[in-house]
Amino acid sequence: MSVAIEQGFMLTVARYASQKSTDAVPVETPRAFPTAAAALRTMRVQIRGAHVLGMTPREITRAVEWADSGWLYTLGLLASGHHCGFTVVLGSGAVAEWSVHPMTYLELRTSSRCSAERACSRTELGS
């Protein structure tokens, strides 16, 4: 088994009851991506479809503009190690927030040799 320290990006989506609320309710499980571009691609798709959450026409326009071109600036910020996000206020007064954070994580890898040895030992045992 080998260990590698990897760089990645964590996408989180949360909803707040109002603009003044500090209690975030996760909309989905946070997801890790190997590149900033992959995380932002998913974020852009989600933001484009977020009008179903009840965004106002002004917020829909702002979200589409960000998904079309604003994400490029965000890509640069993520590459330099900053976290970034996009927030919209829904018609109900609730707030939806997407954020991407650079992260470092430990990846455990098994070598193909170990896998082959395990397969051989299982065959010898008759399993």
Secondary structure, DSSP 4 states (H G I P E B T S, - for coil): -EEEEEEEEEEEEEEESSTT----EESS--EEESSHHHHHHHHHHHHHTGGGGTB-HHHHHHHHHIIIIIHHHHHHHHHTT--EEEEEEBTTS-EEEEEEEEEEEEEEE--HHHHHHHHHHHHHHT-
